[in-house]
Amino acid sequence: MEKLVLDEHDLSARWGVNVKTLKRWRNEGRGPRYIKIGRSVTYLPKDIEHFETHALYIKGSSAGAVEPLSLGTTTPVHSRAVIPAGP
């Protein structure tokens, strides 16, 4: 059964990159969209797959071969959703 969300350790293992690299990418505004609640960072599988698809390198191509992720909404979506921790 596929997980509903992946934490930074799951994504680190999936891509073979250090957790610190994922943290740096988040600080730089790079990498897939993520959800942050308190200190917990999670990634939705659809956002990881979307990022992976757009990260594909096709020799001789300057543009991606896929459509942008459609969220079915006209409301702007911010790449960083920060929800403050409770009291």
HELIX and SHEET records of a PDB file:
HELIX    1   1 GLU A    8  TRP A   15  1                                   8    
HELIX    2   2 VAL A   19  GLU A   28  1                                  10    
HELIX    3   3 PRO A   45  HIS A   54  1                                  10    
SHEET    1   A 4 LEU A   6  ASP A   7  0                                        
SHEET    2   A 4 SER A  40  TYR A  43 -1                                        
SHEET    3   A 4 TYR A  34  ILE A  37 -1                                        
SHEET    4   A 4 ARG A  80  ILE A  83  1                                        
END                                                                             
